[in-house]
Amino acid sequence: MKESNVSSSSRVAVVTGAARGIGAATAKRLAADGYAVAVLDLDESACAATVSAILEADGEALAVGVDVSDEAQVEAAVARIAAELGPPVVLVNNAGIIRDNLIFKMTTADWDAVIGVHLRGAFLMTRACQKFMGEQKFGRIVNLSSSSAQGNRGQANYSAAKAGLQGFTKTLAIELGRFGVTANAVAPGFIQTDMTAATAERIGMPFDDFIAAAAKAIPVQRVGQPDDIAATISFLCSEGAGFVSGQVIYVAGGPLD
């Protein structure tokens, strides 16, 4: 895969789960903002489209395959990013999976897998990247929570993980603020992605009908798109957001109950 070199003055952003959906949109947005972007996903080859889009727009990108729940893989991935792109100072913990089921049907494996990717993954990636942020006296951490953090039928594992990320975010803000590092969470509402398509399939509803029904309940009368989330993340990663930390921003087209 073609990858380009970055200048020593370029700041480096890391986006996990960036092969598609919100992660891909965020990686492309941060590249447009001037960051060199490490595009991470479980399968490195799956990152090709995101990386190619960034390179075609004259941006800088590197594809990295990593299981964010695996400590050794995370350490190796971040070391590679630091060596090939430069010290990472922006981290977007977006990687996520769903294993939806009602609690009496949910297996221990389903619980562990979701908690492992969302919570353990965010912890491992943050721990590996924050030392570089401290050295650079600048850092931006954005964790992807969800409106499901408030509770959602069939998502005990996912809801718990996304609520946990909010507490994790606030603690990071307290601990890392003195080093010039901010930490915030973005909590999307209904976003049109492969993940919401999987939810529609699980409940046996055509995706178009699922989207239409969701839009009716949203004040702005539409569902969200990955670019809506990427725009909010872009602001939180900017110089201008240096006094915003420890916040959970719901991007849901209206207030939530």
C-alpha positions in Angstrom: 0.0 0.0 0.0 1.3 3.4 -0.9 2.1 5.6 2.1 3.7 9.0 2.3 6.3 10.5 4.6 5.4 13.4 6.9 7.4 16.4 7.8 8.8 16.7 11.3 6.4 19.6 12.0 3.3 17.5 11.3 1.1 16.5 14.2 0.0 12.9 14.3 -3.6 11.6 15.0 -4.6 8.0 15.7 -8.1 6.8 14.9 -9.1 3.3 15.8 -11.9 1.5 14.0 -11.1 3.7 11.0 -11.8 1.3 8.1 -15.3 2.5 7.7 -18.2 4.5 9.2 -17.5 7.1 11.8 -13.8 6.1 12.1 -13.2 6.5 8.4 -15.0 9.9 8.3 -13.0 11.1 11.3 -9.7 10.0 9.8 -10.4 11.8 6.6 -11.6 14.9 8.5 -8.5 15.1 10.7 -6.3 14.6 7.6 -8.1 17.6 6.0 -7.4 19.5 9.3 -3.7 18.9 8.7 -2.9 15.9 10.8 -0.9 12.9 9.7 -3.3 10.1 10.4 -2.7 6.6 11.6 -5.7 4.6 10.3 -6.2 1.6 12.7 -8.5 -1.4 12.4 -8.4 -5.1 13.2 -7.6 -5.9 9.5 -4.9 -3.6 8.1 -6.0 -4.3 4.5 -9.5 -3.1 5.4 -7.9 0.4 6.0 -6.9 0.7 2.3 -9.9 2.7 1.2 -9.6 5.2 4.0 -5.8 5.6 3.5 -6.3 6.0 -0.3 -8.9 8.7 0.2 -6.5 10.7 2.4 -3.6 10.3 0.1 -5.6 11.3 -2.9 -6.5 14.5 -1.1 -2.8 15.2 -0.5 -2.9 14.1 3.1 -0.7 11.8 5.1 -1.8 8.4 6.3 -0.6 5.1 7.6 -2.6 1.9 7.8 -2.0 -0.2 10.9 -3.7 -3.5 11.8 -4.3 -4.0 15.5 -6.6 -5.7 18.0 -7.1 -2.9 20.4 -7.9 -5.3 23.2 -4.5 -7.0 22.9 -1.9 -5.3 25.0 1.1 -6.5 23.0 -0.5 -5.5 19.7 -1.3 -2.0 21.0 2.2 -1.4 22.2 3.7 -2.5 18.9 1.2 -0.5 16.9 1.8 2.7 18.8 5.6 2.2 18.6 5.3 1.8 14.8 3.2 4.9 14.5 5.7 6.9 16.5 8.6 5.6 14.3 6.9 6.0 10.9 4.7 9.0 11.4 5.9 10.7 14.5 4.7 11.0 18.1 0.9 10.7 18.3 -0.8 13.6 20.0 -4.4 13.0 19.0 -6.2 9.8 19.8 -9.8 9.0 18.8 -10.9 5.8 20.5 -13.6 4.8 18.0 -13.1 1.0 17.7 -16.2 -0.9 18.7 -18.3 -4.0 18.1 -21.8 -5.1 19.1 -23.0 -8.4 20.4 -26.6 -7.5 21.0 -29.0 -9.7 23.0 -31.4 -9.6 25.9 -29.7 -10.3 29.2 -31.0 -13.8 29.6 -29.7 -14.7 26.1 -26.4 -12.8 26.4 -23.3 -15.1 26.7 -20.3 -14.3 28.8 -18.3 -14.3 25.6 -20.6 -11.6 24.1 -20.2 -9.5 27.3 -16.4 -9.9 27.4 -15.9 -9.1 23.7 -17.8 -5.8 23.8 -16.2 -4.7 27.1 -12.8 -5.8 25.8 -12.9 -3.7 22.6 -14.6 -0.6 23.9 -13.2 -0.2 27.4 -10.0 -2.3 27.6 -9.2 -1.1 24.1 -9.6 2.6 25.0 -7.5 2.1 28.1 -4.7 0.3 26.3 -4.6 2.8 23.4 -4.7 5.8 25.8 -2.0 4.5 28.1 0.2 3.9 25.1 -0.3 7.3 23.5 -0.5 9.6 26.5 3.2 9.5 27.2 3.9 11.1 23.8 1.2 13.8 24.5 2.9 14.6 27.8 6.3 15.0 26.1 4.8 17.3 23.4 2.8 19.3 26.0 -0.2 18.9 23.7 -2.8 16.2 23.5 -6.4 15.5 22.5 -8.2 12.4 23.4 -11.7 11.8 22.1 -13.6 8.7 23.2 -16.7 7.5 21.3 -19.5 6.9 23.8 -23.2 6.6 22.6 -26.7 7.6 23.5 -27.0 3.9 24.5 -25.0 4.9 27.6 -28.4 5.9 29.0 -29.6 2.3 28.6 -30.9 0.5 25.6 -32.9 -2.8 25.3 -30.8 -5.7 24.1 -27.5 -3.8 24.7 -26.5 -4.4 28.3 -22.9 -5.0 27.3 -22.7 -2.1 24.8 -24.6 0.3 27.1 -22.3 -0.6 30.1 -19.2 -0.1 27.9 -20.3 3.3 26.6 -21.3 4.5 30.0 -17.9 3.4 31.3 -16.2 5.4 28.7 -17.8 8.5 30.0 -16.3 8.0 33.5 -13.0 7.0 31.9 -13.0 10.3 29.9 -13.7 12.5 32.9 -10.9 10.8 34.9 -8.5 11.3 32.0 -9.4 15.0 31.9 -8.6 15.3 35.6 -5.3 13.4 35.4 -3.9 14.7 32.2 -5.0 18.3 32.1 -1.8 19.6 33.7 0.2 18.2 30.7 -1.8 20.1 28.1 -4.0 17.1 27.3 -7.8 17.3 27.0 -10.1 14.4 27.1 -13.7 14.5 25.9 -16.4 12.0 24.8 -18.7 12.2 21.8 -22.0 10.3 22.2 -23.7 9.8 18.9 -27.4 9.2 18.6 -28.7 7.3 15.6 -26.0 7.3 12.9 -26.4 5.6 9.6 -23.5 3.0 9.6 -22.9 -0.7 9.1 -23.5 -1.1 12.9 -27.0 0.3 12.8 -27.7 -1.8 9.7 -26.7 -4.8 11.8 -29.2 -3.7 14.5 -32.0 -3.4 11.9 -31.1 -6.9 10.7 -31.2 -8.3 14.2 -34.7 -7.0 14.8 -35.9 -8.1 11.4 -36.6 -4.6 9.9 -35.5 -3.4 6.5 -32.8 -0.8 7.0 -34.6 1.9 5.0 -37.7 1.4 7.3 -35.5 1.4 10.3 -33.9 4.8 9.3 -37.3 6.3 8.5 -38.8 5.3 11.8 -35.8 6.6 13.7 -35.9 10.0 11.8 -39.5 10.6 12.9 -38.4 10.5 16.6 -35.5 13.0 16.1 -36.2 16.7 16.3 -34.1 17.6 13.2 -36.1 14.9 11.3 -33.2 13.0 10.0 -30.7 10.4 11.2 -27.1 11.3 11.6 -24.2 10.6 9.2 -20.6 9.8 10.0 -19.6 13.3 8.9 -21.8 14.8 11.6 -19.7 13.0 14.3 -16.4 13.7 12.5 -17.1 17.5 12.6 -17.6 17.5 16.4 -14.5 15.4 16.9 -12.6 17.8 14.6 -13.5 20.7 16.9 -12.5 18.8 20.1 -9.1 18.0 18.5 -8.4 21.6 17.5 -6.3 24.2 19.2 -9.4 26.2 19.9 -10.9 23.5 22.1 -8.1 23.7 24.7 -10.5 24.8 27.4 -13.0 22.0 26.7 -12.2 18.9 28.7 -14.0 16.2 30.6 -17.2 16.8 28.6 -19.7 14.3 27.1 -21.2 15.8 24.0 -24.4 14.1 22.7 -24.6 14.5 18.9 -28.1 13.2 18.4 -30.2 15.7 16.5 -31.9 17.0 19.6 -32.1 16.6 23.4 -32.3 13.1 24.9 -34.7 12.1 27.6 
